[in-house]
Amino acid sequence: MAYYLGLVQLIGIHTLLGLSAYILMLTGQLSLGQAGFFAIGAYSAGILTVIFQLPILPALFVGALIAAFFAFLVGFPALRVKGLMLVVATIAFSEFVRLFFFNLSWRVPRGDISVGPDSTNGFREIRYFVANGWSAWEITAFVWVFVILVMALLWWADRSRTGAVLRAVGEDELAAQSVGINLTAVKVAAMTAGGFIAGIGGGLYAHTATYVDHLTFTVLLATFAIAYPILGGLSSVFGTLLAVIFIQGVLVEGLRFLGDWRNIVFGLMIIAAMNLKPSGLFDAPTARILKRAIGLDGRGQNGA
């Protein structure tokens, strides 16, 4: 049971990572910097609970704010580039963050041992949940409270003027600017919000895994971050959740028995999914079918 609960926790955390890229991709920006924001949230929250002994909630919030601050700073220079150049620039940022934590050594005495980030040895003493007697069920519920809150906020925003503005910028910047939308404000706000969400995910990951190092935050993690909303589709936040379940639950964990062959099957299944559902697993037609199935389509209710 502990294995399955751990998998559910991982799916929740990766959903937050995917949603951090989702809100950015609504504005037409493709960033591989989410792994860097994830790392900042992980190390910051870990340092706050281990070295400064803060409770988990303020530690996660402050860690997310630090990640959001760096996302805000990255947002302005990122506006000067688009497409492939933006991808390269954000990869460079993520690598800078990863190498910073690779060299970070901040050890403080705690009883008979020293705790804190230890450069190449990673950060090993993030045991807030264990030290405070949290059960696996409680940890899982705690993670998913954040997932549900973030999904609910993004779902609500997507159906308000905020979502319309984000999508307008993503679909046609010139048209959006012509109707008075401030492109700089929208893009920087999306980058900042994405950094905050990724920071929460990173803080949760550090405390569920109890150990992080620079190898945790590689380009592969950044690739996963953008793969989730691409595969799930940008029509709804639920597509990102479905994509995480598909990739982490089915492909990564479900095919573990295949060993190294899993990577080949993984690639083939992703290619097949993208060809069969080019707009994502949860595209607009799929959403309409599901709405009709559960009776949320107004036309179906009126007998049209």
N, C-alpha and C positions, 0 to 999 in steps of 0.2 A: 504493500500500500504506500509506503514511503516513496518508492520509485515513481508511482503514478502521481502522487501529490507534487513531487519535485518537478515532474513534467508539466503539470498544470501551472505551477508557479512560473516555469520557464516560458510557457506559452503566453502567460499574462505579461511578463516583462518584455518579451519580444513584441507583443502587440503594442506596448507603449513605444518601443523603439520604432516600429513601423508607422505608428500614428504621428510621431515626431517628423517623419519624412512626408507623410500624407499631407499635412497642412501646408508644407512648403511646396509640394508638387502641385497643389491647387493653383498656385500663382505662376506655374510654369518653370519653377526652378528645380534643378536636379542637383542635389548636394550629397557628397560623401563625407560631410563633416559630422554627421550624427554620431559616429563612433567616438569622435573627440568629445562631444558634449556628454555622451554616455559615460566616458571615462572620467570626466571632470565631476559629474554627479556621484559616481562610484567612490572615487578617492576622497572627495570632499565630505560626503556623508559618513564614510568610514572613519575619517580622521576626527570628525565631530563626536561620534559615539565612542570611539576607542580612546583618543587622546584627551578630548575635552569632556567626555562622559555625558554628553547631552542625550536626552530621550530621543527615540527614533523619529517621531514626527517632526520636531523642529530641525533635526539633522537632515532629514530628507528635503524639507522645504528650503533650508539655507543652501544645501548642495544644489538643488534645482535652480535657485536664484543665481548662484555663481555660474552655473552652466548657461543660464539665460543671458547673463551679463556678457559672457564671452561670445555667445551667439549674436548678441546685439552689436558687438564690436566687429565681428566677422561680416555682419550683414551689409555694412556700408561699403567696404571695398568690393564685396561680392557683386554689388550692383553694377560695377564697371565692366563686368565680364558676363558672358552667357555661354550656354551649351557646354562644349567640351572644355573650354577654359575655366568655367565655373567648377566643373568636376575636378579638374587638376588642382585648382586653387584650394578647394575644400579637402581634397586628399592630403595636400601639403599641410593644412592646418591639423588634420587628424594625426598625421605622422609626427608633427611637432609636439602635440599633446602627449602622444604615446611615448616619445623619447624623453619628454620632460619627466614623466612618471617613472620611466626606466632608470633615470638618474636621481630621482628623489629619495633621499634618506633622512627620515625624521623619526628617530627613536627616542622614547622617553621611558624612564624607569616606572614600573608598575609592580610593586612588591618585589619578588625575586627575579622578575623577567623585564625585558624591555619590549615595548609595543610601538607600533606605527609602521609606516612604509619603510622598506629596507632595500631600496634600489633594485638590483637584479634579482633579489630573493622575493620580491613582491610584498604584498600586504596580507599577513596571515592571521591577524588576531581580531577579525571583525565578527565577534560572537555575541552580539547584543541579544538576539533571539534566544540562543541557548542559555546565556547567563541569566536571562530573566524568565526562564521556564516556559517559553512559548512552545506550543505543540505544532506539529506539521499542519494540522487543520487550521489552526489560528493564523499561522504564517500565510497559508494559501488564501484564506479569506481576506487577510490584510492586503495582500498583493492585488487581489481582484477588486477590492473596494476602489483602489486607485484606477484600475483599468476601466471599471464601470463609470466612475466619475468623469474621467477624461473622454471616454467614448460618448457619454451623454452630453458633455459640454460641446464637443465637436459636432455631434449630430444636431444639437440645437443651433449652433452657430451656422452650420451648413444650410439651415432652413430659414435663416434670418438675412438681413441686409449684409451682414458680415460675409456670409458664404457667397452671396451674389457678387460682392466686390472682389473676393479672392478669385472666384472663377472667371470673372470678367478680365482681370489682369492676366490670368493664365491663358485665356483664349485669344485675346487680342489687346496687346498693351496700348497700341495707338488709339484704338477705339475707346478703351477705358480712360485714357488720359484726356481724350476729347470731351468726355462728359464730366470732367472735373475730379477724377480719382487721382490721388497723389501716389504715384507708383513707388516712390522711395519709402513712404510711410507704410504702405501695405506690405512691401517685400521685407522690410526690416522687421515689422511686427510679426510676420509669418516666421521669419528666421528665429526671432527671439522666443516666440511661443514654442516652436519646434525644439529649441535648445532646452527650454524649461521642462517639456515632457520627456525628452531624452535624459535629462538630469535626474528626474524622478525614477525613471527606469533603471538608470545606472546605480543609484543609491539602493534601490530594492535588490538589484542583482548582487551587489557587494555583500549585502546582509544575508541573502539566502545562500549564496555560494560560500561565504565566510572567508574567501581568499580571492584576490585579484592580483594580476601583474600586467606588464606591458603587452604580453602576448594575447591577453584577453580582448584587446581593442584593435585588432588588425583590420586591414582593408576588407577581409571577408565579412566581418561584422557590419561594416558600412554598406557592403553589397547587399547583405540580408535586409538592412534597413530600407533600401529603396526597392528591393525585390518584392517586399510584402505589398505596398500599395500599387505597384505596377501589376503584379499578378492578380491581386484582389480587385483592382479597378478603383477609379476615383469617383464613382457615382455615390458611394456611401462608405462610412467608417466600418461597416460590417464586412466589407470586402477585405479589408486589411486583416481583421480577425480570422476570416476564413482562410486567407492565404497563410497566416502564421500556423494555424492548425494543420493545413495541408503540408507545409514545408517542414515544420518542426515535429509535428505529431506523426505524420504519415511517412514522409520521405526520409527525414533524418533518423527518427527513432524506429519507425515501423520497418525500415529496410536495414536496420543495423546488422541483421543476421547475414547479409550479403557481403559484409566486410568491405574491401576496397572496391568491389564491383558496384557498391551502392552509389559511388560518385558518378559512374556512367549512367546508371538507371535514373539517378537524380536529374542529371542534365537532360536526358531524353524525355522524362516526364514534364519538366519545365517547358521544353520546346513544344511538346504536344499540347500542353495547357495553353500556351501563348498562341498557338496556331488555331486551336479549336475555340478559344475564348480570347480573341485579341484585345478586347476592351476590359478584360479582367473576369475573374470568376463570378464576381457580384456586379455585373454590368447592369445597365438600365433595363433591358428586357427581362433579365432574371429577377430584378427587384419587382417589376410589374407582375410577373407570374406569381411570386411569393405573396404579394399584396392581395392578389385575387384569391389565392389559396386560403389565406387566413381571414378573408372578408374585409380587408381594409380599403379595397378599391371602391370608391363611391359609385362608379358606373355599374358595378356588379350589384350593389345594394339597391340601386334604382331600377334594376331590370333592363338596363340599356344594352 
